[in-house]
Amino acid sequence: MKILQPTLFASLCLLAGACVIGPKSNDPNAGVYDDYYSEAPSDGSDATASGDKDPEIAKTSEVTSTNSSSRAAIAKALHAKKPKVAGKKKKKKKKKKNAKKGKKFKVAFDGAVPNAGPKGSVVEIFGSGLDQEGLMVAIGGKAQEILEASEDRVVIKVTGGKGKLQLGKTPAKGKEFKAVDASEYDFVVGGKALGKRTTADNGLVGNVYAIDGEVSELPVFEQGSEIATVAVDNIDINKTGQFKAKLGGRNEWYGIHFRGSLNITEAGEYTFCLNADDGAQLYLDGNPILDGDGAFAEPNEVCETFDVDPGEYALDLLKYQGALGPMVLQLTWSKDGGEKVAIPAEAFFPPEDVADMAR
């Protein structure tokens, strides 16, 4: 088994004695996952069968970083949890509508991802009864475009409106729309700051957390304290002016935990770069890859180069936004010494438990 042998940051092993997820730290300034990964075997055995061949990443060159500090070797394999995907995943087949004549129209709203976005953004709504004939999804009474629907999920494209996300039956001509169920929050139509989400099949989903008080590095993001959910095609945010857009009602002192997976279809030497203001960290399969944590007067970029085998790698990207100012978060790569570009949407897949992130 090849193992990861980079001279990475000692500070990246944020959990005592290991680079896997365990109990939360009591240190408010210790950046840790919010328990996304919990698959490490409790008996200490290797979770991967000895005969399995997993994708691996091995360090091939020195770190290129504008904030390099203490470093320590990490002798740990980087495994993909799933086999490689040669291109985009197939879209889920639409389930046939099963509404019967005379059946009472009944729907329930459980949550949406994201809960804000500009016109044209794709939003997933979760609940029940969502494949019924005549379903109308509205924002403040204004109908939205339905792209696909199944019993527990409907995908819409935002066409405008102002107010709560609503589910109901398309009204007869001349009649007023009446919601059967609705969200408890107003859906914000706007907020172009993070970019437009154009597909639910690719990209990343992030929970937004309020930060109480002022910090100078990533704090603990506590599950259950989310204030918003965001979704992006890729990570390419570069707002160097004063960032006034609000996420969950905040435009400063909040954090985002993006989740999903990174799909590598071709083996090669990849250089990953993370450019952020304020601090950010990237993990693949629970392993620290890039550390750009801290408070900076201007965007700070860190880069690492690895030999990468094909595969799908679980991804966590944590970022915090401090006092009102620039908002920069860019995740780029280059292959075999080629051009550095933003990692495209088709290389990202949203987390499988995205419905649990909805609010």
C-alpha positions in Angstrom: 0.0 0.0 0.0 1.4 3.4 -1.0 1.0 5.9 1.8 0.7 9.7 2.0 4.2 11.0 2.8 4.0 14.8 2.5 5.7 17.2 4.9 2.4 18.8 5.8 1.5 21.1 8.6 1.6 19.6 12.1 -1.2 22.0 13.1 -3.5 20.4 10.5 -3.8 17.3 12.7 -6.4 19.2 14.7 -7.6 16.2 16.7 -5.2 14.9 19.3 -3.0 12.1 18.1 -4.9 11.5 14.8 -6.1 13.0 11.6 -9.5 11.3 11.8 -12.6 12.7 13.3 -13.3 12.2 16.9 -14.7 14.2 19.8 -14.9 17.9 19.4 -12.2 20.0 21.0 -13.1 22.3 23.9 -10.8 24.9 22.4 -13.0 27.6 20.7 -10.1 28.4 18.4 -9.4 24.8 17.3 -10.8 24.2 13.8 -12.4 20.8 13.6 -15.0 19.0 11.5 -18.5 18.8 12.8 -18.5 15.0 13.0 -19.1 14.5 9.3 -16.7 11.6 9.3 -17.5 8.8 11.7 -16.5 5.7 9.8 -13.2 4.8 11.5 -13.6 1.3 12.9 -13.9 1.3 16.7 -11.9 -1.9 17.1 -8.8 -0.4 15.6 -8.9 -2.7 12.6 -8.3 -1.6 9.0 -11.6 -0.6 7.4 -10.2 -1.5 4.0 -9.9 -5.1 2.9 -6.3 -6.0 2.1 -7.2 -7.2 -1.4 -8.9 -3.9 -2.3 -7.1 -1.3 -4.4 -7.9 2.2 -3.4 -6.9 5.5 -5.0 -4.0 7.1 -3.3 -2.2 10.4 -3.1 1.5 10.7 -2.6 3.5 13.9 -2.1 5.9 14.6 -5.0 7.2 18.1 -4.4 7.8 20.7 -1.7 5.1 22.9 -0.4 4.5 26.3 -2.1 2.9 28.4 0.5 2.7 32.0 1.6 2.0 31.0 5.2 4.2 27.9 5.7 5.1 27.2 9.3 5.6 24.0 11.4 5.3 20.8 9.4 5.3 17.1 10.3 5.2 14.0 8.1 1.8 12.2 8.0 2.1 8.5 7.3 -1.4 7.7 6.3 -3.1 6.4 3.2 -5.6 8.6 1.4 -8.3 6.3 0.2 -11.3 7.0 -2.0 -14.5 5.7 -0.5 -16.0 4.9 -3.9 -14.5 3.7 -7.2 -13.6 6.3 -9.8 -16.3 7.8 -11.9 -15.4 8.3 -15.5 -17.1 11.6 -16.1 -20.4 13.0 -14.8 -22.7 10.8 -12.7 -26.0 9.8 -14.4 -28.9 11.8 -13.5 -31.5 10.2 -11.3 -34.4 8.9 -13.2 -37.6 10.7 -12.6 -40.2 8.7 -10.8 -43.6 8.4 -12.5 -46.2 10.6 -11.1 -48.6 8.6 -9.0 -51.4 11.0 -8.3 -54.8 9.4 -8.5 -58.0 11.2 -9.4 -60.0 12.0 -6.4 -57.0 11.7 -4.1 -56.6 14.5 -1.6 -53.8 16.8 -2.4 -51.4 16.6 0.5 -47.8 17.7 0.5 -45.2 18.4 3.3 -42.2 20.7 3.3 -39.1 19.5 5.2 -36.4 21.8 3.9 -34.5 23.3 1.0 -30.9 23.5 -0.3 -29.9 26.3 -0.6 -32.2 28.7 1.2 -31.0 31.7 -0.9 -29.8 32.3 -4.5 -30.1 34.6 -7.5 -32.6 34.1 -10.3 -31.8 31.1 -12.3 -30.4 29.2 -9.3 -31.3 25.5 -8.9 -32.8 24.6 -5.5 -33.7 21.2 -4.1 -36.8 20.9 -1.9 -37.3 17.9 0.3 -40.6 16.7 1.8 -43.4 14.3 0.8 -46.0 14.1 -1.9 -43.9 16.1 -4.2 -44.6 14.1 -7.4 -48.3 14.8 -7.3 -49.9 16.2 -10.5 -50.6 19.9 -10.3 -47.9 20.6 -7.7 -46.9 24.3 -7.6 -43.7 25.5 -5.8 -43.8 29.2 -5.1 -41.8 31.9 -3.5 -44.1 34.4 -1.8 -46.9 33.2 -4.1 -44.9 33.4 -7.3 -44.6 30.1 -9.2 -41.1 28.7 -9.8 -40.0 26.4 -12.6 -40.1 22.7 -11.7 -37.2 20.8 -13.3 -37.8 17.3 -11.8 -39.9 15.7 -9.1 -40.1 12.5 -7.1 -42.2 11.7 -4.0 -39.7 13.2 -1.5 -37.7 15.7 -3.6 -38.4 18.4 -6.2 -35.8 20.4 -8.0 -36.7 23.9 -9.1 -35.2 26.9 -10.9 -35.7 30.2 -9.2 -37.7 32.6 -11.3 -38.1 35.4 -8.7 -40.5 36.3 -6.0 -40.1 37.4 -2.4 -41.1 35.6 0.8 -41.5 32.0 2.0 -41.0 28.9 0.0 -44.5 27.4 -0.5 -45.9 24.1 -1.7 -49.4 23.9 -3.0 -51.7 23.0 -6.0 -51.6 25.0 -9.2 -54.8 27.2 -8.9 -57.5 27.1 -11.6 -57.5 30.1 -13.9 -58.6 33.2 -12.1 -58.1 31.6 -8.7 -55.5 32.6 -6.1 -52.8 30.2 -5.1 -53.0 28.8 -1.6 -50.1 27.2 0.1 -50.6 23.7 1.6 -47.2 23.9 3.4 -44.4 26.4 3.6 -41.0 27.1 5.0 -40.5 28.9 8.2 -38.0 31.4 6.6 -38.1 33.8 3.7 -36.2 32.6 0.7 -33.7 35.3 -0.3 -33.8 35.8 -4.1 -30.5 37.5 -4.8 -27.1 37.0 -3.1 -24.9 36.5 -6.2 -21.8 36.6 -4.0 -21.2 32.8 -4.0 -22.3 32.3 -7.6 -25.3 30.7 -9.3 -25.9 27.0 -8.7 -26.8 25.6 -12.1 -27.2 21.9 -11.3 -28.1 19.6 -8.4 -26.1 16.8 -9.9 -22.7 18.4 -9.3 -21.1 21.0 -6.9 -20.8 21.3 -3.2 -23.2 22.1 -0.3 -22.3 24.1 2.7 -23.7 24.8 6.2 -23.3 28.3 7.5 -22.6 28.9 11.2 -22.6 32.1 13.3 -19.4 32.9 15.1 -19.9 34.5 18.5 -17.2 37.0 19.3 -14.0 37.7 17.4 -11.6 34.9 16.4 -8.3 34.8 14.5 -8.6 31.2 13.3 -11.3 28.7 12.4 -13.5 28.0 15.5 -15.5 24.9 16.2 -18.7 24.6 14.0 -21.3 23.1 16.3 -23.9 20.8 14.6 -27.4 22.1 15.3 -26.4 25.8 15.2 -26.6 26.2 11.4 -28.1 29.6 10.3 -28.2 28.9 6.5 -27.4 26.4 3.8 -25.5 27.4 0.6 -24.8 25.4 -2.6 -22.2 26.2 -5.3 -21.1 24.8 -8.6 -17.5 25.3 -7.6 -15.3 27.3 -5.3 -14.3 30.5 -7.1 -15.3 33.5 -4.9 -13.1 36.6 -5.3 -14.8 39.7 -3.8 -11.8 41.9 -3.0 -14.0 44.9 -2.1 -16.1 45.2 1.0 -18.3 42.1 1.1 -21.8 43.2 2.2 -23.9 40.2 1.1 -25.5 38.4 4.0 -25.6 34.7 4.6 -28.1 33.7 7.2 -28.5 37.4 8.0 -24.8 37.9 8.6 -22.1 39.6 6.5 -19.3 39.1 9.0 -18.3 36.7 11.7 -19.6 33.5 10.3 -18.2 30.2 9.0 -19.0 27.8 6.1 -18.4 24.1 6.0 -18.6 22.9 2.4 -19.1 19.2 1.9 -19.2 16.8 -1.0 -16.6 14.8 -2.9 -13.8 15.5 -5.5 -13.7 13.1 -8.4 -10.4 12.4 -10.1 -10.8 10.6 -13.5 -7.1 10.6 -14.6 -4.0 9.8 -12.7 -1.3 12.5 -12.6 0.6 15.0 -10.7 -1.9 17.6 -9.3 -1.1 20.9 -7.6 -4.0 22.0 -5.4 -4.2 25.6 -4.3 -6.4 27.3 -1.7 -6.7 31.1 -1.7 -8.7 32.6 1.1 -9.5 35.7 3.2 -10.0 34.9 6.0 -8.8 31.5 7.0 -9.6 28.2 5.3 -8.6 24.5 5.4 -9.1 21.6 2.9 -9.4 18.0 3.8 -9.7 14.9 1.5 -11.0 11.7 3.1 -10.5 13.2 6.5 -6.8 14.0 5.8 -5.5 17.6 6.0 -4.3 18.7 2.6 -4.2 22.5 2.6 -4.0 24.8 5.6 -4.7 28.5 5.0 -6.0 29.1 8.5 -5.5 32.5 10.3 -6.5 36.1 10.0 -5.0 38.1 7.0 -4.8 41.6 5.8 -5.1 40.3 2.2 -5.9 37.0 0.5 -3.5 34.2 1.5 -2.7 31.2 -0.9 -1.3 27.8 0.0 -0.5 25.1 -2.5 0.6 21.4 -2.4 1.6 19.0 -5.2 0.6 15.3 -5.1 0.6 12.2 -7.3 -3.0 11.3 -7.5 -4.7 8.0 -8.4 -8.2 8.1 -10.0 -11.1 8.0 -7.5 -13.7 9.9 -5.6 -12.4 11.6 -2.5 -14.7 12.8 0.3 -14.1 16.6 0.6 -14.5 19.1 3.5 -13.6 22.7 3.0 -13.9 25.0 6.1 -13.7 28.8 5.9 -14.5 31.6 8.2 -15.3 35.2 7.5 -14.1 37.7 10.0 -14.8 41.5 10.3 -16.5 43.2 7.3 -14.1 43.3 4.4 -13.1 41.1 1.4 -14.6 37.6 0.8 -12.1 35.4 -1.1 -12.3 31.6 -1.4 -10.8 29.9 -4.4 -9.9 26.2 -4.9 -7.8 25.6 -8.0 -5.7 22.8 -9.5 -3.3 22.2 -12.2 -2.3 18.8 -13.7 1.2 17.7 -14.7 2.5 21.3 -14.7 -0.4 22.7 -16.8 -2.5 25.8 -16.3 -3.9 26.6 -12.9 -7.7 26.8 -13.1 -10.7 26.7 -10.8 -11.7 23.1 -10.2 -14.8 22.7 -12.4 -18.3 21.8 -11.2 -18.2 18.4 -12.9 -15.3 17.3 -10.6 -17.5 17.9 -7.5 -20.4 15.8 -6.3 -22.7 17.0 -3.4 -22.9 14.9 -0.3 -25.2 11.8 -0.3 -27.0 13.1 2.9 -27.7 16.5 1.4 -31.4 16.1 2.5 -30.2 16.1 6.1 -28.5 19.5 5.5 -31.7 21.1 4.3 -33.4 23.7 6.4 
